[in-house]
Amino acid sequence: MRTVKSNAKRQNLGLTVPVATRQARKIVDAVMPGVMATVESKLSHDLATDTATVVTTVTFPAMVGSRVRFELDGELYKLTGWWGSRIADSSIVITRKVR
């Protein structure tokens, strides 16, 4: 069997849901090792600025201290395309621009 290799270059699609989730998960695991946190991302759109966004929600047990929550938010802030974040007792929601 013969394999045909493509010479096409990979196209940079910008920020995608899997990439956003993977990046946030890596940070969560580093800041909150062993905490049963969930990381979910979805596509969204900011109508006011007509900008495509990815919204990532990190949910963790409420027993996590405020210092750790703010440390996690500070690390998530460093991600490319960061647009804004909201911190609650058991979650952080960050919004990032797709491009």
Protein Blocks (a to p, Z undefined) as FASTA:
>chain_A
ZZdddfbdcddebjafklmmmmmmmmmmmmmghiacdddddddddfklopacdddddddd
fklcfklmmmmmmmmmmpghiabdcddfkbccddddfZZ
